[in-house]
């Protein structure tokens, strides 16, 4: 059954997990994405919110000088309250859809935000630009304990002991730092900032830049 959620204000509970396992719980009210469809059974939809007026978390000191301008740019952009232009575009890469949002200040593209929704997850990715190049990405994802349609009937039919429960979601955050087109550092909230191997960073660099370039080319073609 398809639920029309356009113009419905939903209460959102977001759990932010730090490396020391401390958790903060905050509730925000947001408008459901205009073109987003969910095939669920009366399940409230919790949507990850964008970063706003936050500083980057410094997990280590060995790259402080190189990361400083990246972090300052991240804070500058996510503190902007009025944009010259905001363009939205639907994305159909996942089962439940999504969207890309392009933020401009004085005709300069400053940030791209993408949302992807699936039956077992949702992901929010923020791309921050500095001097026209990708500078920082912040990837946040919820991995659900069960698919969003998984109710008590599904649980019994599958001889399971759990239904879909958003509060049991696994929360994963990745922060990636770029300098002149090269990924120089990456932090995952589950490893407390331990440095990744160079070959792994190269793989991640190719993945992130490919997604970023695809978004830019898609925007140009519309």
C-alpha positions in Angstrom: 0.0 0.0 0.0 1.4 3.4 -1.0 1.1 6.2 1.5 0.9 9.8 0.3 3.2 11.7 2.6 3.4 15.1 0.7 3.0 18.1 3.0 2.9 15.9 6.2 5.1 17.1 9.0 6.9 14.3 10.6 8.7 14.0 13.9 12.2 12.9 13.4 14.4 11.3 16.0 18.1 11.4 15.1 20.8 9.5 17.0 24.3 10.8 16.7 26.9 8.2 17.7 30.4 9.3 18.7 33.5 7.2 18.9 33.2 6.9 22.7 29.7 5.4 22.2 28.1 8.5 23.7 24.7 9.2 22.2 22.7 12.4 21.9 19.0 12.3 21.0 17.3 15.2 19.3 13.9 15.6 17.7 13.2 17.8 14.8 10.2 18.5 12.7 10.7 18.6 8.9 8.5 18.5 5.8 8.6 15.2 4.0 10.3 15.4 0.6 7.8 16.5 -2.0 8.5 13.8 -4.5 9.4 11.0 -2.1 7.2 7.9 -2.0 7.2 5.2 0.6 5.5 1.8 0.2 5.1 1.1 3.9 2.4 -0.1 6.3 1.7 2.9 8.4 5.3 3.4 9.4 6.5 6.9 10.4 9.4 8.0 8.2 12.4 9.4 9.9 14.6 11.5 7.7 18.2 12.4 8.3 18.7 16.1 8.6 21.4 18.2 6.9 24.3 19.6 8.9 23.6 23.1 10.1 25.9 25.5 12.1 28.3 22.7 13.1 32.0 22.5 13.3 33.9 19.4 12.2 35.0 17.0 14.9 38.8 16.8 15.2 39.7 13.2 16.0 43.5 13.6 15.7 46.2 16.2 15.4 48.7 14.9 12.8 46.9 16.6 9.9 45.7 19.7 11.7 47.3 22.3 9.4 46.1 20.6 6.2 42.6 20.0 7.5 42.1 23.4 9.0 41.0 25.2 5.8 38.7 22.3 4.9 37.1 22.4 8.3 36.7 26.2 8.2 35.0 25.9 4.8 32.7 23.2 6.1 31.6 25.4 9.0 31.2 28.5 6.7 29.0 26.7 4.2 26.8 24.9 6.7 26.2 28.1 8.5 24.7 29.9 5.5 21.0 30.7 6.2 20.1 32.4 2.9 21.0 30.9 -0.5 20.8 32.8 -3.8 19.4 29.7 -5.5 18.4 26.1 -4.4 17.7 23.6 -7.2 16.2 20.2 -6.6 16.3 17.1 -8.8 14.8 13.6 -8.3 17.0 10.6 -8.1 15.8 7.1 -9.0 18.8 5.1 -8.0 17.2 3.3 -5.1 13.9 1.5 -4.5 12.2 4.3 -2.6 13.7 7.1 -4.6 15.6 10.2 -3.4 16.7 13.6 -4.5 19.7 15.9 -5.1 19.8 19.5 -3.8 22.2 22.1 -5.3 23.0 25.2 -3.2 24.3 28.4 -4.8 25.6 31.6 -3.3 25.9 34.4 -5.9 25.8 31.9 -8.7 28.6 29.8 -7.2 27.8 26.2 -6.4 28.8 25.7 -2.7 27.2 22.5 -1.7 25.3 19.4 -3.0 23.2 17.2 -0.8 21.8 13.9 -1.9 19.2 11.6 -0.2 18.7 8.0 -1.0 15.9 5.8 0.4 15.7 2.0 0.4 13.7 -0.6 2.1 16.6 -1.4 4.5 18.4 1.9 4.7 18.5 5.7 4.0 21.6 7.8 3.3 22.4 11.5 3.3 25.6 12.7 1.6 26.8 16.3 1.7 29.4 17.5 -0.7 31.2 20.8 0.1 33.1 22.8 -2.5 36.1 25.1 -2.1 37.4 27.2 -5.0 35.3 25.1 -7.4 36.7 21.7 -6.2 35.4 19.1 -3.9 36.7 19.8 -0.4 34.8 17.7 2.1 32.1 15.0 2.1 29.9 14.0 5.0 28.1 10.7 4.5 25.5 9.6 7.0 23.5 6.4 6.8 20.9 4.4 8.8 20.9 0.6 8.3 17.6 -0.6 9.5 17.3 -3.7 11.7 14.6 -5.0 9.3 13.0 -3.7 6.1 10.5 -0.8 6.6 7.5 -3.1 5.6 8.5 -5.7 8.2 5.6 -5.7 10.6 4.4 -8.3 13.2 2.8 -10.4 10.4 6.1 -10.6 8.5 7.9 -11.4 11.7 5.6 -14.4 12.5 5.6 -15.6 8.9 9.4 -15.7 9.0 9.7 -17.1 12.5 11.6 -14.0 13.4 11.8 -12.2 16.8 11.9 -8.5 15.5 9.9 -6.1 13.5 11.1 -2.9 11.9 12.3 -0.6 14.7 14.0 2.6 13.7 15.6 3.0 17.1 17.6 -0.2 16.4 19.1 1.2 13.3 22.9 1.1 12.9 24.2 4.6 12.3 27.3 5.1 10.2 29.1 8.3 9.4 32.1 8.9 7.1 33.9 12.2 6.8 36.3 12.6 3.8 38.8 15.4 3.3 40.1 16.4 -0.1 43.0 18.7 -1.1 43.4 19.6 -4.7 41.4 16.7 -5.9 43.1 14.1 -3.7 41.5 12.3 -0.7 44.0 13.0 2.1 42.1 11.8 5.1 38.9 9.9 6.1 37.2 9.3 9.4 34.6 6.8 10.3 32.5 7.2 13.5 33.1 3.5 14.3 36.9 3.6 14.3 37.6 6.9 16.2 39.8 8.4 13.5 42.4 5.7 13.0 44.2 6.4 9.7 43.3 4.3 6.7 45.8 2.7 4.4 46.8 4.6 1.2 45.3 2.0 -1.2 42.0 2.1 0.6 41.9 5.9 0.5 42.6 5.7 -3.3 39.6 3.4 -3.7 37.4 5.7 -1.7 38.7 8.7 -3.6 37.6 7.2 -6.9 34.2 6.3 -5.6 33.4 9.7 -4.1 34.8 11.7 -7.0 32.8 9.5 -9.5 29.6 10.2 -7.6 30.4 13.9 -7.3 31.2 14.2 -11.0 28.0 12.3 -12.0 25.9 14.8 -9.9 27.6 17.8 -11.6 27.1 16.4 -15.1 23.5 15.4 -14.4 22.8 19.0 -13.2 24.4 20.5 -16.4 22.2 18.3 -18.6 19.0 19.4 -17.0 
